[in-house]
Amino acid sequence: MEIPARLTAPARRVVRTRVGTDPLDVAEHAALVGDAAAGAVVTFAGVVRDHDHGRGVRELEYVGHPTAGDVLARVVAQVCADADVDAVAVSHRLGHLAVGDVALAVAVSAAHRGEAFAACARLVDEVKDQLPVWKHQHFTDGTSEWVACP
């Protein structure tokens, strides 16, 4: 299926990259990426769940390397430059998070849904692969473990 031509080139704007302890609002990220040329706004919320591999999770703690903000900015800029998107906003939270809290917020606007979905999925994967942030899970049985920590 051929996608109709746009009136303007994709803006490829990075409107937010943030790593910090403040709570994340996915709707705020979506509002940041709004664009007159965008026919699609796709969001992702990475939410703390109450289980992992059959064990109950009480809370998580995310710890980030001092370079995490710079790495996030680089990853987002690279994906944004390679995709036909209008705007992107990505934030990762650090610190103690309760079940239900948002740990990763991503919003992407693009002219068409396929472009927006693809860029959003790639951003989530690249952030998980490259961001120097480590998860310390605290289980309901009183034990804990670090996940993907070097």
Contacts in CASP RR format, 6 or more apart in sequence:
PFRMAT RR
TARGET T0000
AUTHOR 0000-0000-0000
METHOD contacts of the structure
MODEL  1
MEIPARLTAPARRVVRTRVGTDPLDVAEHAALVGDAAAGAVVTFAGVVRD
HDHGRGVRELEYVGHPTAGDVLARVVAQVCADADVDAVAVSHRLGHLAVG
DVALAVAVSAAHRGEAFAACARLVDEVKDQLPVWKHQHFTDGTSEWVACP
3 111 0 8 1.000
3 112 0 8 1.000
6 37 0 8 1.000
6 111 0 8 1.000
7 37 0 8 1.000
8 37 0 8 1.000
10 37 0 8 1.000
10 83 0 8 1.000
10 84 0 8 1.000
10 85 0 8 1.000
10 86 0 8 1.000
10 110 0 8 1.000
10 111 0 8 1.000
11 35 0 8 1.000
11 37 0 8 1.000
11 85 0 8 1.000
11 86 0 8 1.000
11 87 0 8 1.000
12 80 0 8 1.000
12 81 0 8 1.000
12 83 0 8 1.000
12 85 0 8 1.000
12 86 0 8 1.000
13 35 0 8 1.000
13 80 0 8 1.000
13 86 0 8 1.000
13 87 0 8 1.000
13 88 0 8 1.000
14 73 0 8 1.000
14 76 0 8 1.000
14 77 0 8 1.000
14 80 0 8 1.000
14 87 0 8 1.000
14 88 0 8 1.000
14 89 0 8 1.000
15 32 0 8 1.000
15 33 0 8 1.000
15 87 0 8 1.000
15 88 0 8 1.000
15 89 0 8 1.000
16 29 0 8 1.000
16 32 0 8 1.000
16 89 0 8 1.000
16 90 0 8 1.000
16 91 0 8 1.000
17 69 0 8 1.000
17 72 0 8 1.000
17 73 0 8 1.000
17 76 0 8 1.000
17 89 0 8 1.000
17 90 0 8 1.000
17 91 0 8 1.000
18 69 0 8 1.000
18 72 0 8 1.000
18 90 0 8 1.000
18 91 0 8 1.000
18 92 0 8 1.000
19 64 0 8 1.000
19 68 0 8 1.000
19 69 0 8 1.000
19 72 0 8 1.000
19 91 0 8 1.000
19 92 0 8 1.000
19 93 0 8 1.000
19 94 0 8 1.000
19 131 0 8 1.000
19 133 0 8 1.000
20 91 0 8 1.000
20 92 0 8 1.000
20 93 0 8 1.000
20 94 0 8 1.000
21 93 0 8 1.000
21 94 0 8 1.000
21 95 0 8 1.000
22 93 0 8 1.000
23 93 0 8 1.000
23 101 0 8 1.000
23 102 0 8 1.000
24 45 0 8 1.000
24 91 0 8 1.000
24 93 0 8 1.000
24 102 0 8 1.000
24 103 0 8 1.000
24 104 0 8 1.000
24 105 0 8 1.000
25 102 0 8 1.000
25 105 0 8 1.000
26 43 0 8 1.000
26 44 0 8 1.000
26 45 0 8 1.000
26 102 0 8 1.000
26 105 0 8 1.000
26 107 0 8 1.000
27 43 0 8 1.000
29 43 0 8 1.000
29 89 0 8 1.000
29 90 0 8 1.000
29 91 0 8 1.000
29 105 0 8 1.000
29 106 0 8 1.000
29 107 0 8 1.000
30 41 0 8 1.000
30 43 0 8 1.000
30 107 0 8 1.000
32 87 0 8 1.000
32 89 0 8 1.000
32 107 0 8 1.000
33 41 0 8 1.000
33 86 0 8 1.000
33 87 0 8 1.000
33 88 0 8 1.000
33 89 0 8 1.000
33 107 0 8 1.000
33 108 0 8 1.000
33 109 0 8 1.000
34 41 0 8 1.000
34 86 0 8 1.000
34 87 0 8 1.000
34 109 0 8 1.000
35 86 0 8 1.000
35 87 0 8 1.000
35 109 0 8 1.000
37 86 0 8 1.000
37 111 0 8 1.000
38 86 0 8 1.000
38 87 0 8 1.000
38 109 0 8 1.000
38 110 0 8 1.000
38 111 0 8 1.000
38 116 0 8 1.000
39 109 0 8 1.000
39 110 0 8 1.000
39 111 0 8 1.000
39 112 0 8 1.000
39 113 0 8 1.000
40 109 0 8 1.000
40 110 0 8 1.000
40 111 0 8 1.000
40 112 0 8 1.000
40 113 0 8 1.000
40 114 0 8 1.000
40 115 0 8 1.000
40 116 0 8 1.000
40 117 0 8 1.000
41 107 0 8 1.000
41 108 0 8 1.000
41 109 0 8 1.000
41 116 0 8 1.000
42 107 0 8 1.000
42 108 0 8 1.000
42 109 0 8 1.000
42 110 0 8 1.000
42 113 0 8 1.000
42 116 0 8 1.000
42 117 0 8 1.000
42 119 0 8 1.000
42 120 0 8 1.000
43 105 0 8 1.000
43 106 0 8 1.000
43 107 0 8 1.000
43 108 0 8 1.000
43 120 0 8 1.000
44 104 0 8 1.000
44 105 0 8 1.000
44 106 0 8 1.000
44 107 0 8 1.000
44 120 0 8 1.000
44 123 0 8 1.000
44 124 0 8 1.000
45 102 0 8 1.000
45 104 0 8 1.000
45 105 0 8 1.000
46 102 0 8 1.000
46 103 0 8 1.000
46 104 0 8 1.000
46 105 0 8 1.000
47 100 0 8 1.000
47 101 0 8 1.000
47 102 0 8 1.000
47 103 0 8 1.000
48 57 0 8 1.000
48 59 0 8 1.000
48 60 0 8 1.000
48 97 0 8 1.000
48 98 0 8 1.000
48 99 0 8 1.000
48 100 0 8 1.000
48 101 0 8 1.000
48 102 0 8 1.000
48 103 0 8 1.000
49 57 0 8 1.000
49 99 0 8 1.000
49 100 0 8 1.000
50 56 0 8 1.000
50 57 0 8 1.000
50 99 0 8 1.000
51 57 0 8 1.000
52 137 0 8 1.000
55 139 0 8 1.000
55 140 0 8 1.000
55 141 0 8 1.000
56 139 0 8 1.000
56 140 0 8 1.000
56 141 0 8 1.000
57 99 0 8 1.000
57 137 0 8 1.000
57 138 0 8 1.000
57 139 0 8 1.000
57 140 0 8 1.000
58 99 0 8 1.000
58 138 0 8 1.000
58 139 0 8 1.000
58 140 0 8 1.000
58 142 0 8 1.000
59 96 0 8 1.000
59 97 0 8 1.000
59 98 0 8 1.000
59 99 0 8 1.000
59 138 0 8 1.000
60 96 0 8 1.000
60 97 0 8 1.000
60 103 0 8 1.000
60 135 0 8 1.000
60 136 0 8 1.000
60 137 0 8 1.000
60 138 0 8 1.000
61 95 0 8 1.000
61 96 0 8 1.000
61 97 0 8 1.000
61 135 0 8 1.000
61 136 0 8 1.000
61 138 0 8 1.000
62 92 0 8 1.000
62 93 0 8 1.000
62 94 0 8 1.000
62 95 0 8 1.000
62 97 0 8 1.000
62 103 0 8 1.000
62 133 0 8 1.000
62 134 0 8 1.000
62 135 0 8 1.000
62 136 0 8 1.000
63 94 0 8 1.000
63 95 0 8 1.000
63 133 0 8 1.000
63 134 0 8 1.000
63 136 0 8 1.000
64 94 0 8 1.000
64 132 0 8 1.000
64 133 0 8 1.000
64 134 0 8 1.000
65 71 0 8 1.000
65 132 0 8 1.000
65 133 0 8 1.000
67 132 0 8 1.000
68 92 0 8 1.000
68 94 0 8 1.000
68 131 0 8 1.000
68 132 0 8 1.000
68 133 0 8 1.000
71 130 0 8 1.000
71 131 0 8 1.000
71 132 0 8 1.000
72 90 0 8 1.000
72 92 0 8 1.000
72 127 0 8 1.000
72 131 0 8 1.000
75 123 0 8 1.000
75 126 0 8 1.000
75 127 0 8 1.000
75 130 0 8 1.000
75 131 0 8 1.000
76 88 0 8 1.000
76 90 0 8 1.000
76 123 0 8 1.000
78 126 0 8 1.000
79 88 0 8 1.000
79 119 0 8 1.000
79 122 0 8 1.000
79 123 0 8 1.000
79 126 0 8 1.000
80 88 0 8 1.000
80 119 0 8 1.000
83 110 0 8 1.000
83 115 0 8 1.000
83 118 0 8 1.000
83 119 0 8 1.000
83 122 0 8 1.000
84 110 0 8 1.000
84 111 0 8 1.000
84 115 0 8 1.000
85 108 0 8 1.000
85 109 0 8 1.000
85 110 0 8 1.000
85 115 0 8 1.000
85 116 0 8 1.000
85 119 0 8 1.000
86 109 0 8 1.000
86 110 0 8 1.000
86 111 0 8 1.000
87 107 0 8 1.000
87 108 0 8 1.000
87 109 0 8 1.000
88 106 0 8 1.000
88 107 0 8 1.000
88 108 0 8 1.000
88 109 0 8 1.000
88 119 0 8 1.000
88 123 0 8 1.000
89 105 0 8 1.000
89 106 0 8 1.000
89 107 0 8 1.000
90 104 0 8 1.000
90 105 0 8 1.000
90 106 0 8 1.000
90 107 0 8 1.000
90 123 0 8 1.000
90 127 0 8 1.000
91 104 0 8 1.000
91 105 0 8 1.000
92 103 0 8 1.000
92 104 0 8 1.000
92 127 0 8 1.000
92 131 0 8 1.000
92 133 0 8 1.000
93 101 0 8 1.000
93 102 0 8 1.000
93 103 0 8 1.000
93 104 0 8 1.000
94 133 0 8 1.000
97 103 0 8 1.000
104 124 0 8 1.000
104 127 0 8 1.000
106 120 0 8 1.000
106 123 0 8 1.000
106 124 0 8 1.000
106 127 0 8 1.000
107 120 0 8 1.000
108 116 0 8 1.000
108 119 0 8 1.000
108 120 0 8 1.000
108 123 0 8 1.000
109 116 0 8 1.000
110 116 0 8 1.000
110 119 0 8 1.000
134 146 0 8 1.000
134 147 0 8 1.000
134 148 0 8 1.000
134 149 0 8 1.000
134 150 0 8 1.000
135 146 0 8 1.000
135 147 0 8 1.000
135 148 0 8 1.000
135 149 0 8 1.000
136 144 0 8 1.000
136 145 0 8 1.000
136 146 0 8 1.000
136 147 0 8 1.000
136 149 0 8 1.000
137 144 0 8 1.000
137 145 0 8 1.000
137 146 0 8 1.000
137 147 0 8 1.000
138 144 0 8 1.000
139 145 0 8 1.000
END
